[in-house]
Amino acid sequence: MVEGWADTDDVFETLLRRTITESVIGGLDHGVVRDEDLVLRLRDYERRARAEQLSSQTLQVITSARRLLGDRSGQDGIGGGRSR
């Protein structure tokens, strides 16, 4: 690993979490109950976060944001979730 990259990843994830949180809270403060474009972006972010193995904290922020916007689909953004 190149020195300093871990810190860059931490900064990226922190900014991503902050941006998602501010976007969702801002929308809710303005009466936006469900923003389909934002929900679709969050689903994409979640897929990419899982593929890139981002932190569980980042994944939690994304899934919480989706729930706050009324997205009840499964973790992968399709249907009712994964079968176990």
C-alpha positions in Angstrom: 0.0 0.0 0.0 1.2 3.5 -0.9 1.7 5.7 2.2 -1.1 8.2 2.6 -3.7 6.3 0.6 -5.5 5.0 3.7 -5.9 8.5 4.9 -7.2 9.5 1.4 -9.7 6.7 1.6 -10.9 7.8 5.0 -11.3 11.4 3.8 -13.3 10.2 0.8 -15.6 8.0 2.9 -16.1 10.8 5.4 -17.0 13.3 2.6 -19.3 10.7 0.9 -21.2 10.0 4.2 -21.5 13.8 4.9 -22.7 14.5 1.4 -25.3 11.7 1.5 -26.5 12.8 5.0 -26.8 16.5 4.0 -28.6 15.6 0.7 -31.2 13.5 2.5 -31.7 15.8 5.4 -31.9 18.8 3.1 -34.6 17.1 1.0 -36.6 16.0 4.0 -36.4 19.6 5.5 -37.9 20.8 2.2 -40.8 18.3 2.2 -39.3 15.9 -0.3 -40.5 12.5 0.9 -39.2 10.4 -1.9 -36.7 11.6 -4.5 -36.5 8.8 -7.1 -33.3 10.2 -8.7 -31.6 10.3 -5.3 -32.9 6.8 -4.4 -31.5 5.4 -7.7 -28.1 7.1 -7.0 -28.0 5.7 -3.5 -28.7 2.2 -4.8 -25.8 2.7 -7.3 -23.6 4.0 -4.5 -24.4 1.0 -2.3 -23.5 -1.5 -5.1 -20.3 0.3 -5.7 -19.5 0.6 -2.0 -19.9 -3.1 -1.6 -17.8 -3.8 -4.7 -15.0 -1.5 -3.4 -15.4 -2.9 0.1 -16.0 0.4 1.8 -16.5 0.6 5.5 -19.6 -0.8 7.2 -20.2 2.7 8.5 -20.5 4.1 4.9 -22.8 1.2 3.9 -25.0 2.0 6.9 -25.3 5.7 6.0 -26.3 4.7 2.5 -28.9 2.1 3.6 -30.3 4.5 6.2 -30.6 7.3 3.7 -32.5 4.9 1.4 -34.9 4.0 4.2 -35.5 7.6 5.2 -36.4 8.3 1.5 -38.9 5.4 1.6 -36.9 2.9 -0.4 -38.1 -0.5 0.9 -36.4 -2.6 -1.7 -33.7 -5.1 -0.7 -30.1 -4.4 0.0 -29.1 -4.7 -3.6 -31.8 -2.3 -4.7 -33.9 -5.0 -6.3 -37.0 -6.7 -4.9 -37.2 -7.8 -1.3 -33.6 -8.5 -0.6 -31.4 -11.5 -0.6 -32.7 -14.9 0.2 -30.7 -16.8 2.9 
